Amino acid sequence: MNMEAKTVAVVDYGMGNLRSVSQAVQAAAEGTGWTVLVTQRPEDVRTAQRIVLPGQGAMPDCMRELRESGLQESVLEAAATKPMFGVCVGMQMLLDHSAEGPNGGTPGLGLIPGDVLKFDLAGRTQPDGSRFKVPQMGWNQVRQVPHAGKVHPVWAGVPDNSYFYFVHSFYAVPHNAAHCAGQADYGGWFAAAIARDNIFATQFHPEKSAEHGLALYRNFLHWNP
């Protein structure tokens, strides 16, 4: 078997939760013939068949590091044709613009039309009477949203309204409702997963979401957009 034809590149531009993401993708890849490569090399992103774009921390830092690492161009090239999975801030980076950062915020990669906004939940209380905290931190249910008329294939075998693990203060607002593949409710419904063509991304952390999170990475490896 030509192993080069079965490589998943986890993009290491200095800002992702790389160890846990790569370990989860490796666990999902076991026995499938896929090789998981954590890489800082643009040429590895160009030759890989699938791309995982993690992200953690502040959006301005992530965008700057991606650009300065020399990886941004190869990620944009890959996003044009290859299956790509964005995680957490890696999902937010796919959109046009984030409100996070000075001077009106931070431009994103512009791969999915939309904006990233900050939770505005000051003074509001949850059903149990406690105040909403920002960031949202912990487990929340995700409602699968039909994408192009059916539930996205990356959800295959994952029960609707399963719980996933979130840590975020900002949330994605895709301009086109058809690009929302999953929603969660935190003081109102927001996009917990977005998708377009060969791109799928989650605001939550699959690698911290036990078996259902691993199932998403496994489905991603088998997905043929």
Residue pairs with C-beta under 8 A, 6 or more apart in sequence:
1 33
3 33
3 35
4 47
5 49
6 32
6 33
6 34
6 35
6 49
7 34
7 35
7 36
7 37
7 44
7 47
7 48
7 49
7 50
8 25
8 29
8 34
8 35
8 36
8 37
8 48
8 49
8 50
8 51
8 52
8 221
9 37
9 39
9 44
9 45
9 48
9 50
9 51
9 52
9 78
10 16
10 18
10 21
10 22
10 25
10 36
10 37
10 38
10 39
10 52
10 54
11 39
11 45
11 51
11 52
11 53
11 54
11 66
11 71
11 75
12 18
12 38
12 39
12 40
13 40
13 62
13 65
13 66
13 69
13 71
14 65
14 69
15 54
15 55
15 56
15 57
15 61
15 62
15 65
15 66
15 89
16 53
16 54
16 55
16 56
16 87
16 90
17 54
17 56
17 87
17 88
17 205
17 207
18 38
18 54
20 205
20 207
20 208
21 52
21 54
21 87
21 207
22 36
22 38
23 207
24 206
24 207
24 213
24 214
24 217
25 36
25 52
25 207
25 217
26 36
27 214
27 217
28 214
28 215
28 217
28 218
28 220
28 221
29 35
29 36
29 217
29 218
29 221
32 218
32 221
32 222
34 50
34 221
37 44
37 48
39 45
39 48
40 69
40 71
42 70
42 71
42 73
42 74
43 74
45 51
45 71
45 74
45 75
45 77
45 78
46 74
46 77
46 78
48 78
48 82
49 82
49 83
50 82
50 83
50 84
50 85
50 220
50 221
51 75
51 78
51 79
51 82
51 83
51 84
51 85
52 84
52 85
52 87
52 90
52 220
53 75
53 84
53 85
53 86
53 87
53 90
53 93
53 94
53 201
54 87
54 88
54 90
55 62
55 86
55 87
55 88
55 89
55 90
55 91
55 92
55 93
56 62
56 88
56 89
57 89
58 89
58 100
58 101
59 89
59 92
59 93
59 98
59 100
59 101
59 106
59 108
59 116
59 170
60 100
60 101
60 102
60 106
62 89
62 90
62 93
63 93
63 106
63 107
63 108
66 72
66 75
66 93
72 109
75 109
76 109
76 111
78 84
79 94
79 109
79 111
79 198
79 199
81 198
82 198
83 198
83 199
83 200
83 220
83 223
83 224
83 225
84 198
84 199
84 200
84 201
85 154
85 200
85 201
85 202
85 217
85 220
86 93
86 94
86 199
86 200
86 201
86 202
87 201
87 202
87 205
87 206
87 207
88 167
88 168
88 202
88 203
88 204
88 205
90 201
91 172
91 193
91 194
91 201
91 202
91 203
92 98
92 108
92 116
92 170
92 172
92 203
93 108
93 109
94 108
94 109
94 111
94 112
94 194
94 199
94 201
95 108
95 109
95 110
95 111
95 112
95 113
95 114
95 115
95 116
95 172
95 174
95 194
96 107
96 108
96 110
96 113
96 114
96 115
97 105
97 106
97 107
97 108
97 115
97 116
98 105
98 106
98 108
98 115
98 116
98 170
99 105
99 115
99 116
99 117
99 118
99 170
100 106
100 116
100 118
100 169
100 170
108 116
111 196
111 199
112 174
112 179
112 194
112 196
112 199
112 201
113 174
113 175
113 176
113 179
114 172
114 173
114 174
114 175
114 176
114 179
114 194
115 172
115 173
115 175
116 170
116 171
116 172
116 173
117 170
117 171
117 173
118 134
118 169
118 170
119 132
119 134
119 135
119 136
119 169
119 170
119 171
119 186
119 187
121 132
121 134
121 186
121 187
123 131
124 131
124 132
124 187
125 131
125 132
126 132
126 187
132 186
132 187
134 169
135 167
135 168
135 169
136 166
136 167
136 168
136 169
136 186
137 166
137 167
138 165
138 166
139 163
139 164
139 165
139 166
140 163
140 164
140 166
140 184
140 185
140 186
140 192
140 204
141 161
141 162
141 163
141 184
141 185
142 161
142 162
142 163
142 164
142 182
142 183
142 184
142 192
142 193
142 204
143 160
143 161
143 182
143 183
143 184
143 185
143 189
144 151
144 152
144 155
144 158
144 160
144 181
144 182
145 151
145 180
145 181
145 182
145 183
145 193
147 178
147 180
147 181
147 195
148 178
151 160
152 181
152 182
152 193
152 195
152 200
153 219
153 223
154 181
154 195
154 200
154 216
154 219
154 220
154 223
155 181
155 182
155 216
155 219
156 215
156 219
157 215
157 219
158 212
158 215
158 216
158 219
159 212
162 212
163 209
163 212
164 184
164 192
164 202
164 204
164 205
164 206
164 209
164 212
164 213
165 204
165 205
165 208
165 209
165 213
166 184
166 186
166 192
166 203
166 204
166 205
167 205
168 203
171 186
171 190
171 191
171 203
172 190
172 191
172 194
172 203
173 190
173 191
174 180
174 191
174 194
179 194
179 195
179 196
180 191
180 193
180 194
181 193
181 194
181 195
181 200
182 191
182 192
182 193
182 202
183 189
183 190
183 191
183 192
184 190
184 192
184 203
184 204
190 203
191 203
192 202
192 203
192 204
193 200
193 201
193 202
193 203
193 204
194 200
194 201
195 201
197 225
198 225
200 220
200 223
202 216
204 213
205 213
206 212
206 213
206 214
206 216
206 217
207 213
207 217
209 216
